[in-house]
Amino acid sequence: MHSRLTVVLGIGLGMAVAGCATSTEWQEWRDHTTHFASGQHGVFSLRNNRDGSNPRVSRVDIAAA
């Protein structure tokens, strides 16, 4: 029973560690903490629906692109 628990915990720990980012990947994430490139990009993305079936694009958006 004790060895079974050790095996299960070992597998669980191995899976948890395997899903972690490397220190280089964490540094890259810390350097770029936002999903959007700019405030304009964020407003544009939040204004439009997720599947893109009804986009709302203005002339200002086109000029900014």
C-alpha positions, 0 to 999 in steps of 0.5 A: 500500500505504501509503495503504491502511494509513493508511485502515484505521488511520484507520477503526479509530481512528475506530471506537475513538474513537466508542465512548468515553464523554464526560467527563460520562458518565465522571463519572456512572459514577464517581459510581455505581460499584456495580451494586446500590443496597444490600448487601441488593439485591446479596444478593437478586440474587445469591441468585436465578437469572438468568432468574427461573424459581425466585425465592427471596423471603422475607417479609423481602425483601417487607418490605424492598421 
